């Protein structure tokens, strides 16, 4: 079985299972009143979304785990040890971040407000799991500490400092995905574009089983979730889903092998995070003035009069362009 067949089979299976679980999960979430709380400081036009079932990310976490178990059982004899260990490490890292999100979502439900774990507690848990992930990757498959800048033919061995760079990247992307999940379908569709990028890498560049499977996982999960999450959303993924997606997406840096390339194909997530950071920094240094009408950036465009569908479409096109740039960078 070649890599293309692996991709097609697991994309379809993940999609079907995600839709199947979502169809049964949404009524359960609604019955138990597990609905989204909207912050008073957030966009006031989102108040009509309050009560929409959340924690829908459970659907694609379960479907992803089932598909991974099938993938591991079927392809373990055909994969080399390194590829198999990379696959396990990526899935575990995604699941651990999803667990943090689930704890956060449950805490929100119990407190009956849109604030669960404290930012410090969430950051500490993410840091612990990130350190464990990096340690496990280093001990099982090894980590190349050479930083390569695409398009400039420049490389530099950072040694142990590279681990610090990876830590910042992993934590940053995980939280950027979570931050981007603010309007219907946005995080899901950006995830879909990254999945397409990864499958192109699998087919045209390296051709390996982990890339084929992870790209199938991201595409099948995101498309399956979009059937109920595109505007107007019938369910939200919650921190459960966004942190899980963030963990998987961030750890794909070990599949493409280049932090700079990973930053490029995650550019919309990066921009969203920086818009929030810039807003806070500018607010402090300018004595209360705002750089954007509201942050993160997708809310700024909402306040400028853009519809949610327009924002999601434009942001997805922009990230697709950056994915093409990243793909070209892998050839240089």
LINKATA-V215721 format. One record per pair of residues at least 12 apart in sequence whose C-alpha atoms are under 6 Angstrom apart, sorted by sequence separation. I is the first residue (numbers start at 1). GAP is how many residues later the second one is. If there is no record, write none. Layout:
i:I gap:GAP
i:I gap:GAP
This chain:
i:38 gap:12
i:104 gap:12
i:145 gap:12
i:279 gap:12
i:37 gap:13
i:104 gap:13
i:145 gap:13
i:199 gap:13
i:36 gap:14
i:145 gap:14
i:36 gap:15
i:35 gap:16
i:36 gap:16
i:199 gap:16
i:35 gap:17
i:145 gap:17
i:198 gap:17
i:35 gap:18
i:36 gap:18
i:34 gap:19
i:35 gap:19
i:276 gap:19
i:195 gap:20
i:276 gap:20
i:275 gap:21
i:275 gap:22
i:30 gap:23
i:195 gap:23
i:29 gap:24
i:195 gap:24
i:272 gap:24
i:272 gap:25
i:192 gap:27
i:192 gap:30
i:188 gap:34
i:22 gap:37
i:21 gap:38
i:18 gap:41
i:18 gap:42
i:185 gap:44
i:18 gap:45
i:184 gap:45
i:185 gap:45
i:17 gap:46
i:184 gap:46
i:184 gap:47
i:14 gap:49
i:184 gap:49
i:268 gap:51
i:265 gap:57
i:264 gap:58
i:265 gap:58
i:82 gap:59
i:265 gap:61
i:264 gap:62
i:178 gap:64
i:178 gap:65
i:261 gap:65
i:174 gap:69
i:177 gap:69
i:174 gap:72
i:174 gap:73
i:37 gap:76
i:37 gap:77
i:173 gap:77
i:170 gap:80
i:177 gap:92
i:176 gap:93
i:176 gap:97
i:87 gap:123
i:186 gap:126
i:190 gap:126
i:197 gap:126
i:193 gap:127
i:101 gap:138
i:102 gap:138
i:101 gap:139
i:98 gap:142
i:101 gap:142
i:98 gap:145
i:97 gap:146
i:98 gap:146
i:97 gap:147
i:95 gap:149
i:94 gap:150
i:97 gap:150
i:94 gap:153
i:93 gap:154
i:94 gap:154
i:60 gap:161
i:90 gap:161
i:150 gap:179
i:56 gap:180
i:57 gap:180
i:54 gap:181
i:56 gap:181
i:151 gap:181
i:53 gap:182
i:54 gap:182
i:55 gap:182
i:52 gap:183
i:54 gap:183
i:55 gap:183
i:57 gap:183
i:54 gap:184
i:57 gap:184
i:55 gap:185
i:7 gap:205
i:11 gap:205
i:15 gap:205
i:19 gap:205
i:7 gap:206
i:10 gap:206
i:14 gap:206
i:15 gap:206
i:18 gap:206
i:14 gap:207
i:7 gap:209
i:11 gap:209
i:15 gap:209
